[in-house]
Amino acid sequence: MLQNSNVLIIQTAFLGDAVLVTSLLEKIRHESPQTKVQLLVRAGLEPVFEAYPHDNLTKVWGYDKSKKLKSWFSLRKQLSKEKFDQVFVVQRFFGMGLLSVSMGAKKVTGFQENPVSFLFNESVKHRFGHGVHEVERNIDLVEKWLGKQFYAPFLSSTPSLPTPLKAKQYLCISPGSVWETKRLPLQTWIDFILQLPKDQAIVLMGAPNEMELSATIARACPQHNIHNLTGKLGLLEAIGVYQQAALAFVNDSGPLHICSAVNMPTVAVFCSTTPEFGFGPLATWNRVIESNESLTCKPCGSHGKKKCPLGHYACGHGIQVNQLQEAYTDFLSARGE
């Protein structure tokens, strides 16, 4: 069992994957408090971990995927100097697997499905599907060291809210996703908002490349109390806005996992994907919404797609406004309104 060790965790996938790896930080913090941890994430996601307030995380490195080879060799040189006792490589791709075994760490643990797993000191089967959550899969990597106990992902950031927002009085709606088949159709969001009380404060959230999605929603609901912050916040500020909301409506995307990490009541919409893949909400209060229609084509893959392979997008169009409204009403009832 490693104690007082210097550990590196590698996870250079998308925003949500990086957020979920905080569950490993929490497990190590609670069960091996002397261990110091460094992270390697996709370049640009480093600010997420400014919202991780504990000092067991000592450094966050960024892997620049726009300059893969240059960044890879630079990282190998720098990380080799850190003399890690243990590297946990969460990803199952060749590049990060090769990096993990190229820096001279005393021990490397990763998933069997990584192409270079034969070079790992320890490999673990990746339990994809069947409702096993990504957080549980990640914890499998440290089970022989720290056991099976589950810890939720954790972030905390409460910067000043943009005027005139008031904490716990607004809803966040995040209409975007990297993948189009994970997006609830915009008209459904619009019809839902039009059913909400006009004085209900609504904050539209998202990345800069999702600004037009949110602008379309805002234009269609001119009488409602909408604050469009899409593309206007840094990651740390965005985490704070989610954390201080009353309730968040999100697609199967990065904001879903931010809400889990700040324990924000969450309504998670799954179109082409399914919570069975292991990326469902972990907030104490949550609801999952999917089409009530049984679709033989769903899921159409383990990730989202740029467009529906069959052209009808029934998994998205099949989700009804009343399902969103019922979740909103359930939430109000849960907090006594």
CORJO-V130122 format. One record per residue. N is the residue number from 1. RES is the residue in one small letter. PHI is phi in degrees with one decimal (* if undefined). Layout:
BEGIN
n:N res:RES phi:PHI
n:N res:RES phi:PHI
END
This chain:
BEGIN
n:1 res:m phi:*
n:2 res:l phi:-75.0
n:3 res:q phi:-134.4
n:4 res:n phi:50.3
n:5 res:s phi:-100.2
n:6 res:n phi:-110.0
n:7 res:v phi:-117.6
n:8 res:l phi:-118.6
n:9 res:i phi:-114.9
n:10 res:i phi:-111.2
n:11 res:q phi:-152.6
n:12 res:t phi:-109.3
n:13 res:a phi:-84.6
n:14 res:f phi:-77.6
n:15 res:l phi:-51.0
n:16 res:g phi:-60.6
n:17 res:d phi:-62.8
n:18 res:a phi:-66.2
n:19 res:v phi:-61.8
n:20 res:l phi:-65.7
n:21 res:v phi:-70.2
n:22 res:t phi:-64.1
n:23 res:s phi:-62.7
n:24 res:l phi:-68.3
n:25 res:l phi:-58.4
n:26 res:e phi:-66.8
n:27 res:k phi:-64.2
n:28 res:i phi:-65.7
n:29 res:r phi:-60.4
n:30 res:h phi:-76.7
n:31 res:e phi:-104.7
n:32 res:s phi:-143.1
n:33 res:p phi:-62.4
n:34 res:q phi:-83.1
n:35 res:t phi:-75.5
n:36 res:k phi:-101.3
n:37 res:v phi:-120.9
n:38 res:q phi:-117.7
n:39 res:l phi:-121.2
n:40 res:l phi:-119.6
n:41 res:v phi:-129.3
n:42 res:r phi:-59.8
n:43 res:a phi:-56.2
n:44 res:g phi:104.2
n:45 res:l phi:-96.7
n:46 res:e phi:-55.2
n:47 res:p phi:-61.1
n:48 res:v phi:-53.5
n:49 res:f phi:-86.2
n:50 res:e phi:-67.9
n:51 res:a phi:-91.7
n:52 res:y phi:-99.5
n:53 res:p phi:-87.5
n:54 res:h phi:-102.8
n:55 res:d phi:-85.3
n:56 res:n phi:-69.6
n:57 res:l phi:-87.6
n:58 res:t phi:-103.8
n:59 res:k phi:-160.1
n:60 res:v phi:-123.6
n:61 res:w phi:-100.2
n:62 res:g phi:-117.8
n:63 res:y phi:-101.8
n:64 res:d phi:-85.4
n:65 res:k phi:-74.4
n:66 res:s phi:-78.5
n:67 res:k phi:-133.3
n:68 res:k phi:-54.5
n:69 res:l phi:-65.3
n:70 res:k phi:-60.5
n:71 res:s phi:-66.6
n:72 res:w phi:-60.7
n:73 res:f phi:-68.3
n:74 res:s phi:-63.6
n:75 res:l phi:-65.1
n:76 res:r phi:-58.6
n:77 res:k phi:-64.7
n:78 res:q phi:-72.3
n:79 res:l phi:-69.8
n:80 res:s phi:-61.9
n:81 res:k phi:-72.3
n:82 res:e phi:-79.2
n:83 res:k phi:51.4
n:84 res:f phi:-68.4
n:85 res:d phi:-75.9
n:86 res:q phi:-150.3
n:87 res:v phi:-120.7
n:88 res:f phi:-111.0
n:89 res:v phi:-103.0
n:90 res:v phi:-75.4
n:91 res:q phi:-81.5
n:92 res:r phi:-116.6
n:93 res:f phi:-111.7
n:94 res:f phi:-57.4
n:95 res:g phi:-58.6
n:96 res:m phi:-74.9
n:97 res:g phi:-62.9
n:98 res:l phi:-65.2
n:99 res:l phi:-60.9
n:100 res:s phi:-62.2
n:101 res:v phi:-96.6
n:102 res:s phi:-107.6
n:103 res:m phi:-107.8
n:104 res:g phi:76.7
n:105 res:a phi:-67.4
n:106 res:k phi:-66.8
n:107 res:k phi:-149.7
n:108 res:v phi:-125.0
n:109 res:t phi:-123.2
n:110 res:g phi:-155.0
n:111 res:f phi:-86.2
n:112 res:q phi:-58.0
n:113 res:e phi:-76.3
n:114 res:n phi:-69.3
n:115 res:p phi:-59.0
n:116 res:v phi:-107.7
n:117 res:s phi:-62.2
n:118 res:f phi:-65.3
n:119 res:l phi:-95.4
n:120 res:f phi:-72.8
n:121 res:n phi:-72.7
n:122 res:e phi:-145.2
n:123 res:s phi:-127.5
n:124 res:v phi:-128.8
n:125 res:k phi:-67.1
n:126 res:h phi:-87.1
n:127 res:r phi:-88.0
n:128 res:f phi:-85.2
n:129 res:g phi:86.8
n:130 res:h phi:60.4
n:131 res:g phi:79.9
n:132 res:v phi:-72.8
n:133 res:h phi:-74.4
n:134 res:e phi:-54.8
n:135 res:v phi:-61.8
n:136 res:e phi:-65.6
n:137 res:r phi:-61.3
n:138 res:n phi:-63.4
n:139 res:i phi:-67.2
n:140 res:d phi:-55.4
n:141 res:l phi:-66.0
n:142 res:v phi:-107.5
n:143 res:e phi:-59.6
n:144 res:k phi:-67.8
n:145 res:w phi:-87.8
n:146 res:l phi:-123.0
n:147 res:g phi:87.3
n:148 res:k phi:-95.4
n:149 res:q phi:-56.4
n:150 res:f phi:-89.2
n:151 res:y phi:-126.2
n:152 res:a phi:-74.2
n:153 res:p phi:-62.5
n:154 res:f phi:-147.0
n:155 res:l phi:-139.4
n:156 res:s phi:-152.2
n:157 res:s phi:-150.6
n:158 res:t phi:-130.0
n:159 res:p phi:-69.0
n:160 res:s phi:-59.8
n:161 res:l phi:-75.4
n:162 res:p phi:-60.3
n:163 res:t phi:-65.2
n:164 res:p phi:-105.6
n:165 res:l phi:-66.0
n:166 res:k phi:-121.8
n:167 res:a phi:-55.2
n:168 res:k phi:66.8
n:169 res:q phi:-119.3
n:170 res:y phi:-123.5
n:171 res:l phi:-100.2
n:172 res:c phi:-99.0
n:173 res:i phi:-124.9
n:174 res:s phi:-116.8
n:175 res:p phi:-82.5
n:176 res:g phi:-99.2
n:177 res:s phi:-169.9
n:178 res:v phi:-58.4
n:179 res:w phi:-105.5
n:180 res:e phi:-64.5
n:181 res:t phi:-79.2
n:182 res:k phi:-102.3
n:183 res:r phi:-94.6
n:184 res:l phi:-61.1
n:185 res:p phi:-52.8
n:186 res:l phi:-57.9
n:187 res:q phi:-62.7
n:188 res:t phi:-68.0
n:189 res:w phi:-60.3
n:190 res:i phi:-62.3
n:191 res:d phi:-62.6
n:192 res:f phi:-65.0
n:193 res:i phi:-60.4
n:194 res:l phi:-64.2
n:195 res:q phi:-87.9
n:196 res:l phi:-78.2
n:197 res:p phi:-56.8
n:198 res:k phi:-64.3
n:199 res:d phi:-90.9
n:200 res:q phi:-72.2
n:201 res:a phi:-68.1
n:202 res:i phi:-127.9
n:203 res:v phi:-112.4
n:204 res:l phi:-89.5
n:205 res:m phi:-123.7
n:206 res:g phi:162.4
n:207 res:a phi:-82.8
n:208 res:p phi:-54.6
n:209 res:n phi:-76.6
n:210 res:e phi:-109.5
n:211 res:m phi:-61.5
n:212 res:e phi:-69.3
n:213 res:l phi:-57.1
n:214 res:s phi:-69.2
n:215 res:a phi:-63.5
n:216 res:t phi:-62.3
n:217 res:i phi:-63.0
n:218 res:a phi:-62.1
n:219 res:r phi:-64.1
n:220 res:a phi:-80.3
n:221 res:c phi:-128.7
n:222 res:p phi:-66.9
n:223 res:q phi:-89.8
n:224 res:h phi:-98.4
n:225 res:n phi:-86.2
n:226 res:i phi:-105.4
n:227 res:h phi:-119.0
n:228 res:n phi:-93.6
n:229 res:l phi:-105.2
n:230 res:t phi:-60.0
n:231 res:g phi:76.8
n:232 res:k phi:-106.0
n:233 res:l phi:-122.3
n:234 res:g phi:-75.2
n:235 res:l phi:-60.0
n:236 res:l phi:-64.9
n:237 res:e phi:-64.0
n:238 res:a phi:-62.4
n:239 res:i phi:-58.3
n:240 res:g phi:-63.9
n:241 res:v phi:-66.7
n:242 res:y phi:-61.3
n:243 res:q phi:-63.2
n:244 res:q phi:-99.3
n:245 res:a phi:-74.6
n:246 res:a phi:-86.9
n:247 res:l phi:-160.3
n:248 res:a phi:-125.4
n:249 res:f phi:-109.1
n:250 res:v phi:-140.1
n:251 res:n phi:-82.4
n:252 res:d phi:-73.1
n:253 res:s phi:-160.1
n:254 res:g phi:-52.7
n:255 res:p phi:-56.7
n:256 res:l phi:-56.5
n:257 res:h phi:-78.7
n:258 res:i phi:-61.3
n:259 res:c phi:-62.0
n:260 res:s phi:-61.8
n:261 res:a phi:-70.5
n:262 res:v phi:-101.7
n:263 res:n phi:54.0
n:264 res:m phi:-88.6
n:265 res:p phi:-48.3
n:266 res:t phi:-132.5
n:267 res:v phi:-109.4
n:268 res:a phi:-106.1
n:269 res:v phi:-101.1
n:270 res:f phi:-114.8
n:271 res:c phi:-95.3
n:272 res:s phi:-80.2
n:273 res:t phi:-101.4
n:274 res:t phi:-142.8
n:275 res:p phi:-59.5
n:276 res:e phi:-60.9
n:277 res:f phi:-69.6
n:278 res:g phi:104.2
n:279 res:f phi:-124.8
n:280 res:g phi:-76.4
n:281 res:p phi:-70.4
n:282 res:l phi:-118.4
n:283 res:a phi:-61.6
n:284 res:t phi:-56.6
n:285 res:w phi:-108.2
n:286 res:n phi:-152.9
n:287 res:r phi:-136.4
n:288 res:v phi:-110.9
n:289 res:i phi:-119.5
n:290 res:e phi:-137.7
n:291 res:s phi:-60.6
n:292 res:n phi:-77.5
n:293 res:e phi:-79.7
n:294 res:s phi:-77.8
n:295 res:l phi:-117.6
n:296 res:t phi:-69.6
n:297 res:c phi:-90.1
n:298 res:k phi:-106.4
n:299 res:p phi:-77.1
n:300 res:c phi:-93.4
n:301 res:g phi:173.3
n:302 res:s phi:-78.2
n:303 res:h phi:-127.9
n:304 res:g phi:-71.5
n:305 res:k phi:-127.5
n:306 res:k phi:-70.1
n:307 res:k phi:-155.4
n:308 res:c phi:-64.8
n:309 res:p phi:-60.5
n:310 res:l phi:-101.0
n:311 res:g phi:84.4
n:312 res:h phi:-102.6
n:313 res:y phi:48.3
n:314 res:a phi:-64.4
n:315 res:c phi:-65.6
n:316 res:g phi:-88.2
n:317 res:h phi:-67.3
n:318 res:g phi:-77.1
n:319 res:i phi:-81.2
n:320 res:q phi:-99.9
n:321 res:v phi:-58.5
n:322 res:n phi:-63.2
n:323 res:q phi:-68.5
n:324 res:l phi:-66.6
n:325 res:q phi:-63.7
n:326 res:e phi:-64.3
n:327 res:a phi:-65.5
n:328 res:y phi:-62.0
n:329 res:t phi:-65.0
n:330 res:d phi:-59.4
n:331 res:f phi:-64.0
n:332 res:l phi:-59.1
n:333 res:s phi:-64.9
n:334 res:a phi:-64.0
n:335 res:r phi:-101.4
n:336 res:g phi:82.9
n:337 res:e phi:-108.5
END
